[in-house]
Amino acid sequence: MSITRSLPATFRNSSVRPGPVGLVGEGIREALSRRRLVWYLVRADLKKKGSDTLLGNVWWILDPLLQMIVYVVFVSVIFARSQPDYPLFIFSAILPWKWFNESVNDAISSVVSQQNLIKQVQFPKIVLPLAATLAGVVDFTFGMVPLAALLLLLYPDRISWTLLLLPLIAVVQLTFSLAVDLVVSALNVFVRDVGNIARHALRLWFYLSPGLYGLEQLDKSSMVRDFPLIGQVFRANPFAILFESYRAVIYGTVEGGPRLPDWTSLGVLLAVSAVLVLLAMAFFKRLEPQFAKVL
């Protein structure tokens, strides 16, 4: 047996590195075989967030409520736009967006923040953005506390069995988020401006998504009536699908009873997101051998 064949794949010459399918398989095997490391990193990330501020993870309860108040004042008071139970309407979008926004920002720094470890220890780097993504799931569960308070104290007539569908929608968002997180975490190793670009891009993305408004309001606008293609582009936005899905099960309609998400759109988004995860994994694994050199 040759010396090259006996070496681990990581140390072999780049000329014998596997193709895209092999890289995806390698990434999946590494993630599954390092499950304990992933969960350790998740716990470490949550502990760090909790110790960085006085209130720690309580901010995951306070922050979406404060954002909701700001937008309610901005839209309902200043612009005097009416929407029944608008605080709950907008909270249905703020909560998942906060999850995605923080997941992406944490993933961006997930690799570069461990540069000393990467230089000293040989381990699969894909566990770093994976842990950042999974930590966001735990944070998202904290957001269920203010959501439950809003429903129980202010909008008990909006409570329905459709709330049980929240985990299904969250799985779709998690899959999409993982694809984005893998890409930005790898890119930031080589282009350190990714964080600055992402901050502005995410802010623009939120305002172009139906978070402060619904798709029904968008369809009534003269811009969409005159240019139907614009309406189709807005509807193809992943967060147009996710926001409307969350809003269907959380906000629903009082007169018409519970609403169900658009399962077709969610199914398409899940399938596309799964493909994007595989492509992002291949992209990450392709760049991974250069991390130690650049860092």
C-alpha positions as CSV (number, residue, x, y, z in Angstrom):
1,M,0.0,0.0,0.0
2,S,1.4,3.4,-0.9
3,I,2.2,6.1,1.7
4,T,-0.4,8.5,0.1
5,R,-3.2,5.9,0.3
6,S,-2.5,5.2,4.0
7,L,-2.7,8.9,5.0
8,P,-6.0,10.4,6.1
9,A,-8.0,12.2,3.4
10,T,-7.2,15.6,4.9
11,F,-3.4,15.2,4.4
12,R,-3.5,13.8,0.9
13,N,-2.5,15.9,-2.1
14,S,-5.3,18.1,-3.4
15,S,-5.1,16.3,-6.7
16,V,-6.7,13.3,-5.2
17,R,-9.4,15.1,-3.3
18,P,-12.9,13.8,-4.0
19,G,-15.4,15.5,-6.3
20,P,-18.6,17.3,-5.1
21,V,-20.5,14.1,-4.2
22,G,-17.5,12.8,-2.3
23,L,-17.1,16.1,-0.5
24,V,-20.8,16.0,0.6
25,G,-20.5,12.5,1.8
26,E,-17.3,13.3,3.7
27,G,-19.1,16.3,5.3
28,I,-22.1,14.3,6.4
29,R,-19.9,11.5,7.9
30,E,-17.8,14.1,9.8
31,A,-20.9,15.8,11.2
32,L,-22.4,12.6,12.3
33,S,-19.2,11.2,13.8
34,R,-18.5,14.4,15.7
35,R,-22.0,14.6,17.3
36,R,-20.6,15.0,20.8
37,L,-18.3,17.8,19.7
38,V,-21.2,19.6,18.0
39,W,-23.3,19.5,21.1
40,Y,-20.3,20.6,23.2
41,L,-19.8,23.6,20.9
42,V,-23.6,24.4,21.1
43,R,-23.5,24.4,24.9
44,A,-20.4,26.5,24.9
45,D,-22.0,29.0,22.5
46,L,-25.1,29.3,24.6
47,K,-23.1,29.7,27.8
48,K,-20.9,32.4,26.2
49,K,-24.0,34.3,25.1
50,G,-25.5,34.0,28.5
51,S,-22.4,35.3,30.2
52,D,-21.7,38.2,27.9
53,T,-24.5,40.4,29.2
54,L,-26.2,41.0,32.5
55,L,-29.5,39.5,31.4
56,G,-27.9,36.8,29.3
57,N,-30.4,34.7,27.3
58,V,-33.3,36.6,28.8
59,W,-32.6,39.1,25.9
60,W,-34.1,36.4,23.6
61,I,-37.4,37.1,25.4
62,L,-37.1,40.9,25.7
63,D,-35.5,41.7,22.3
64,P,-38.3,40.5,20.0
65,L,-40.9,42.3,22.3
66,L,-38.9,45.6,22.1
67,Q,-38.6,45.2,18.3
68,M,-42.4,44.6,18.1
69,I,-43.1,47.8,20.1
70,V,-40.8,49.9,17.8
71,Y,-42.5,48.6,14.7
72,V,-46.0,48.9,16.1
73,V,-45.3,52.6,16.9
74,F,-43.6,53.1,13.5
75,V,-46.4,51.6,11.4
76,S,-49.6,51.9,13.4
77,V,-49.0,55.3,15.1
78,I,-46.8,57.2,12.7
79,F,-48.1,55.9,9.4
80,A,-51.6,55.2,10.9
81,R,-52.0,51.9,9.0
82,S,-54.6,49.6,10.5
83,Q,-54.2,45.8,10.9
84,P,-56.2,43.8,13.4
85,D,-54.0,42.7,16.3
86,Y,-51.0,44.2,14.7
87,P,-48.5,43.4,17.5
88,L,-49.2,39.7,17.1
89,F,-49.2,40.0,13.3
90,I,-45.7,41.5,13.3
91,F,-44.3,39.4,16.1
92,S,-45.1,36.3,13.9
93,A,-42.4,37.6,11.5
94,I,-39.9,39.2,14.0
95,L,-39.4,35.9,15.9
96,P,-38.3,33.7,13.0
97,W,-36.3,36.6,11.5
98,K,-34.4,37.2,14.7
99,W,-33.5,33.5,14.7
100,F,-32.2,33.6,11.1
101,N,-30.4,36.9,11.6
102,E,-28.5,35.8,14.6
103,S,-27.8,32.3,13.1
104,V,-26.2,33.9,10.1
105,N,-24.2,36.4,12.1
106,D,-22.9,33.7,14.5
107,A,-22.0,31.4,11.6
108,I,-20.0,34.2,9.9
109,S,-17.6,34.3,12.8
110,S,-17.8,30.6,13.7
111,V,-14.6,29.6,11.8
112,V,-12.4,32.7,12.1
113,S,-13.2,32.9,15.9
114,Q,-11.5,29.5,16.3
115,Q,-8.4,30.2,14.3
116,N,-6.0,29.3,17.1
117,L,-7.8,25.9,17.6
118,I,-7.8,25.3,13.8
119,K,-4.0,25.9,13.6
120,Q,-3.3,23.5,16.5
121,V,-5.8,20.7,16.3
122,Q,-6.9,18.6,13.3
123,F,-10.7,18.3,13.3
124,P,-13.6,18.7,10.8
125,K,-14.2,22.4,10.6
126,I,-17.8,21.8,9.3
127,V,-18.9,21.3,12.9
128,L,-18.3,25.0,13.7
129,P,-21.0,26.5,11.5
130,L,-23.2,23.5,12.2
131,A,-23.0,24.2,16.0
132,A,-23.7,27.9,15.4
133,T,-26.9,26.9,13.4
134,L,-28.1,24.4,16.0
135,A,-27.5,26.9,18.9
136,G,-29.9,29.2,17.1
137,V,-32.6,26.5,17.5
138,V,-32.2,26.6,21.2
139,D,-32.3,30.4,21.2
140,F,-35.5,30.3,19.1
141,T,-37.2,28.2,21.8
142,F,-36.7,31.1,24.2
143,G,-38.8,33.2,21.8
144,M,-41.7,30.9,22.5
145,V,-42.0,32.5,25.9
146,P,-43.1,36.0,24.8
147,L,-45.2,34.4,22.0
148,A,-47.1,32.4,24.6
149,A,-47.5,35.4,26.8
150,L,-48.9,37.5,23.9
151,L,-51.4,34.8,23.0
152,L,-52.5,34.0,26.5
153,L,-52.7,37.6,27.9
154,L,-53.7,39.7,24.8
155,Y,-55.0,37.4,22.1
156,P,-56.5,34.2,23.5
157,D,-59.0,34.2,20.6
158,R,-56.1,33.6,18.2
159,I,-55.0,30.4,20.0
160,S,-55.7,27.3,17.9
161,W,-54.4,23.8,17.3
162,T,-52.4,25.1,14.3
163,L,-49.7,26.2,16.7
164,L,-48.6,22.6,16.9
165,L,-47.4,23.0,13.3
166,L,-44.7,25.5,14.3
167,P,-42.0,22.8,14.5
168,L,-42.7,21.7,10.9
169,I,-42.2,25.3,9.6
170,A,-39.1,25.6,11.8
171,V,-37.5,22.6,10.2
172,V,-37.9,24.2,6.8
173,Q,-36.2,27.4,8.1
174,L,-33.5,25.4,9.8
175,T,-32.6,23.7,6.5
176,F,-32.5,26.9,4.6
177,S,-30.5,28.6,7.4
178,L,-27.9,25.8,7.4
179,A,-27.2,26.3,3.7
180,V,-26.6,30.0,4.2
181,D,-24.5,29.5,7.3
182,L,-22.2,27.1,5.6
183,V,-21.5,29.4,2.7
184,V,-21.0,32.6,4.8
185,S,-18.8,30.9,7.4
186,A,-16.4,29.6,4.6
187,L,-16.4,32.9,2.7
188,N,-15.6,35.0,5.8
189,V,-12.3,33.1,6.1
190,F,-11.1,34.6,2.8
191,V,-13.2,37.9,2.7
192,R,-13.4,39.4,6.1
193,D,-15.9,42.0,4.9
194,V,-18.7,39.4,4.8
195,G,-19.9,40.4,8.2
196,N,-20.3,44.1,7.2
197,I,-22.0,43.2,3.9
198,A,-24.3,40.7,5.6
199,R,-25.4,43.3,8.2
200,H,-26.8,45.6,5.5
201,A,-28.0,42.8,3.2
202,L,-30.0,41.2,6.0
203,R,-31.6,44.5,6.9
204,L,-32.6,45.1,3.3
205,W,-33.8,41.4,3.1
206,F,-36.2,41.9,6.0
207,Y,-37.8,45.1,4.6
208,L,-38.2,43.4,1.2
209,S,-39.9,40.5,2.9
210,P,-43.6,40.7,4.1
211,G,-42.7,41.2,7.8
212,L,-44.2,44.6,8.4
213,Y,-46.9,43.9,5.9
214,G,-48.7,41.0,4.4
215,L,-48.6,39.6,0.9
216,E,-52.3,40.7,0.5
217,Q,-51.3,44.3,1.0
218,L,-48.4,43.9,-1.5
219,D,-50.8,42.5,-4.1
220,K,-53.0,45.6,-3.8
221,S,-50.1,48.0,-4.5
222,S,-50.0,49.8,-7.8
223,M,-46.5,48.6,-8.4
224,V,-47.5,44.9,-8.4
225,R,-50.6,45.6,-10.4
226,D,-48.6,47.4,-13.1
227,F,-45.7,44.9,-13.0
228,P,-46.9,41.4,-12.0
229,L,-43.4,40.0,-12.3
230,I,-42.4,42.0,-9.3
231,G,-45.1,40.3,-7.3
232,Q,-43.9,36.9,-8.4
233,V,-40.3,37.8,-7.3
234,F,-41.5,38.9,-3.9
235,R,-43.5,35.6,-3.5
236,A,-40.4,33.6,-4.4
237,N,-38.5,35.1,-1.5
238,P,-37.9,32.3,1.0
239,F,-39.0,34.5,3.9
240,A,-42.2,35.5,2.1
241,I,-43.1,31.8,2.3
242,L,-41.8,31.4,5.9
243,F,-43.4,34.6,7.2
244,E,-46.7,33.7,5.7
245,S,-46.5,30.2,7.1
246,Y,-45.7,31.3,10.6
247,R,-48.4,34.0,10.4
248,A,-50.9,31.4,9.3
249,V,-50.5,29.2,12.3
250,I,-49.8,31.9,14.9
251,Y,-52.0,34.8,13.7
252,G,-54.6,33.0,11.6
253,T,-57.9,34.7,11.3
254,V,-60.5,35.3,14.0
255,E,-63.5,35.3,11.7
256,G,-62.5,32.5,9.4
257,G,-61.0,30.3,12.1
258,P,-57.5,28.7,12.0
259,R,-55.5,28.9,8.8
260,L,-53.0,26.4,7.4
261,P,-49.7,27.2,5.7
262,D,-49.3,26.8,2.0
263,W,-47.9,23.3,2.1
264,T,-46.9,23.3,-1.6
265,S,-44.7,26.4,-1.2
266,L,-43.2,25.0,2.0
267,G,-42.5,21.7,0.4
268,V,-40.8,23.4,-2.6
269,L,-38.7,25.5,-0.2
270,L,-37.7,22.5,1.8
271,A,-36.6,20.6,-1.3
272,V,-34.7,23.6,-2.7
273,S,-33.1,24.2,0.7
274,A,-32.0,20.6,1.0
275,V,-30.3,20.8,-2.4
276,L,-28.7,24.1,-1.3
277,V,-27.4,22.4,1.9
278,L,-25.6,19.8,-0.2
279,L,-24.1,22.4,-2.5
280,A,-23.1,24.5,0.4
281,M,-21.5,21.5,2.1
282,A,-19.5,20.7,-1.0
283,F,-18.5,24.4,-1.2
284,F,-17.3,24.4,2.4
285,K,-15.4,21.2,2.1
286,R,-13.7,22.4,-1.0
287,L,-12.4,25.5,0.8
288,E,-11.7,23.8,4.1
289,P,-8.1,22.7,3.4
290,Q,-7.1,26.3,2.9
291,F,-8.5,27.6,6.2
292,A,-5.4,27.0,8.3
293,K,-3.2,28.6,5.7
294,V,-5.3,31.8,5.5
295,L,-6.0,32.1,9.2
